[in-house]
Amino acid sequence: MLHKLVSAPINLVIKIAEKVKEEADKELYHLPTIQQKLIQLQMMFELSDIPEDAYKAKEEELLIRYEVAKRMEMEQWEQMTKKK
């Protein structure tokens, strides 16, 4: 019983941390969000709101995230089709 009292808060913290990571991954690798950010970035550049070097750096970061997100999506599809 004492073990449960001690481990319960730790388990709760672990579950919360897992949920936070899951939500952060959704935001970081959510394809529509990345696409929207790319569009916004392009508009900012065209309106001269950001310099070209900042634009290129952010675009590269977003494109890498997009590639990772697409790869993750493909892996999920492969796993789903293998289960059937």
Helices and strands as residue ranges (DSSP letters): H 2-28, H 31-46, H 52-83
